[in-house]
Amino acid sequence: MKMPDTKIKYSKSFDYSKIDRGITWRKVTANQRKKDSIWLSKETNKFSCPICFSNNNKKVVEIYAFNYVQCQKCTHVYIDQIPSLEIINSFYRKKNSDINKSPGDDLINTDDFHNRVKNICIPKIEFVLQSIKKQKPKWVDIGCGIGDLVYAASQLGCDAIGYDVDNREIEHGKNFGSNISLNEITRENASSLIGDADVVSLISVLEHLPNPTELLGIISNNIKPTAKIVIEVPRFESISSAINIAFPDLISRHMLPPNHIMLFTEDSFDRLLKNVNLKKRTVWYYGMDINELFGTVLFINNSVPETFTNKIISLLNDMQNVIDKNKFCDEMLVIVDKL
């Protein structure tokens, strides 16, 4: 049977004035992330390509004591030495006093919950619902963080629930009424947690995992045939990557080790899906590359007049649209089917 062609959508407007991620945030965050990365790099283990498991790679850039390399077999980009799973778990849960900033800190301490729901999550939920055409679908969000996506899905009529391993983020999201709980998807509990789901989402999750194939395989094996998997991942083939490579000491997002253990290329993402009997049906290309570009420029020279920066902000969406349509954006949201 001939499979349907992949549908593609480009670009997503965003109100940059609604997020508190300005130059001060960049400077503080880059400094904190650098200190954490150097500390986390002291005890690491060799890491093969997490997609094809090859050790044939080529160095791309060193960032904060970690080397990003590109697999010469499947093109995937990843750090070639990673901390132990115990240290990574401590990092995410901020259980070590040596950690300056865990990945969840901005979600808890900086970002406004309802602004995230409105500006970031609602458009993603609407995009997926247009594809599945089902009334009140059961939506399970894995790695839900503070539950902003779960909250948005509930607001748009879904029967939504989310799971995460960071209790700080779970408690924060519950304060806003999000239906989330502390849990980790395993082979043993997957059937009971996602077996009846119409949608299972992994939004900015796979790039944090040493073995994304394992989790995606568990999900693929335990969802019903008609269920959709929604995945958002960072793209290596992007303007943001080029900027990070050019200015490796000024990084606060994207190529940020060991928070982002890996970044995906089109080829490596397709191979990951093929490994677990999945195929992409719809892809939405978007990103914050233009914000990354001008944010880095202003980071270097903070004497740029405010009138100039305000004019730039008003043009960011138009400029990002050009990047997105040429597939040089730093994110993609993919709706996936079982084969």
Secondary structure, DSSP 8 states (H G I E B T S, - for coil): ------EEEE-----GGGS--SHHHHHHHHHHHHHHHHHHTTSEEE---TTT----EEEEEEETTEEEEEETTT--EEESEEE-HHHHHHHHHT-STT-S--TTHHHHHTS-HHHHIIIIIHHHHHHHHHHH--SS-EEEEET-TTSHHHHHHHHTT-EEEEEES-HHHHHHHHTTT--EEE----TTTHHHHHTT-SEEEEES-GGG-S-HHHHHHHHHHHS-TT-EEEEEEEBSSSHHHHHHHH-TTS-SSSS-TTTS-EEB-HHHHHHHHHHTTEEEEEEEEE--HHHHHHHHHHHH-TTS-HHHHHHHHHHHHHHHHHHHHTT--SEEEEEEEE-
